[in-house]
Amino acid sequence: MQIKDQRILLTGASGGIGQALARALAARGARLGLVGRGSAPLVGLAAALNGSGGEVLAIPADLTLSAGRDSVRRAMHQGFGGIDVLINNAGTSDFTNFVDQDPAIIARIFELNVLAPMQLTRAVLPELLEQGSGQIVNLGSVLGSIAFPCFASYSASKFALRGFSEALRRELDGSGIGVTYVAPRAVKTRLNSAAVYRMAEAVKMPMDDPEAVARQVVRALESNRKDVYLGFPESLFVRVNALLPRLVDGALRKQNRVMQRFTQETR
């Protein structure tokens, strides 16, 4: 896919990966609708990117609400006449033992990581089908293939998003609409608490910069990739876990004991 002049709807645009993606796509001449809950960060980002090669529109909205999703579609039609590409990037996380996790946070994780992208995809799909072309990109996680201790709800939500991506891709086969699932490993963003960074250092967990992830997402979009798993050895562990999950249980046992110490800091 040539990104220039593509009408791209990007959610979670004010976050770390979202901002990096917005800059990369604007530089390639995309017509971008940037979605996020906060108006000021989006307006500032859009103003900074307009004139950098693409055309950028700020669309503040709460994607967990039907009215928010409707407003996003209207804004894209008013600004660009429609949508060619949907990038479901918005999400949230929580680092804690599941037994201690606030039930409201569990619900919030699934609302934003699973239900919002599914419902937004459902909202834009009829017009993509009518035009017979388009691309849906879902930002998942390596933790959507390797269920990680202390991230039970987050892992489960990304497992769900991965399953949705795979099922939808098969359903849309032959329609002209592609579905891409991109699974980064840990990324340095504001979603991570100070405890997460200390834990990552203690267990020697590699963390990528948002710009590195954004470059891979853009490459996946340009080459119409179906599944992309970022980072080594994480991408290898995904394959091992699919075949020999009990082997991975043992590999994570020592790491889990170290991680448990840092969950106490989140209480």
URSUL-V217017 format. One line per field, one symbol per residue. ss: DSSP state (~ for helix, > for strand, _ for the rest). psi: psi as a letter, one per 40 degrees, with the letter a starting at -180 (. if undefined). burial: + if it has 9 or more other C-alpha atoms within 8 Angstrom, else -. A space follows every 50 residues. Layout:
BEGIN
ss: ???
psi: ???
burial: ???
END
This chain:
BEGIN
ss: ______>>>>_____~~~~~~~~~~~~___>>>>>>__~~~~~~~~~~~_ ____>>>>>>_____~~~~~~~~~~~~~~~____>>>>_________~~~ __~~~~~~~~~~~~~~~~~~~~~~~~~~~~~__>>>>>>__~~~______ _~~~~~~~~~~~~~~~~~~~~_____>>>>>>>___>______~~~~~~~ ~~_____>_~~~~~~~~~~~~~____>>>____~~~~~~~~~~_~~~~~~ ~~~~~~~~~~~~~~~~_
psi: hhdhehhhhhifeeaddddddddddddefihhhhhidhdddddddddddh eedahhhhghiheeiddddddddddddddeeahdhhhgdiiiihhihdde hhdddddddddddcdddddddddeddddddefiihhhhhbideedhhhie fddddddddddddddddddddeheeehihhhhgiahigiedhiddddddd ddefhihiidddddddddddddefidhhhhiheddddddddddgdddddd dedddddddddeddee.
burial: --++-+++++++++++++++++++++++++++++++--+--++-++--++ --++++++++++++---++++++-+++--+-+++++++++-++-++++-- +---++--++++++++++-++-++---++--++++++++++++++++--+ ++++++++++++-+++-++--++--++++++++++-+++--+--++++++ --+---+++++-++++++-+++-+++-+++---++-++-++---+--+-- ----++-+++-++----
END
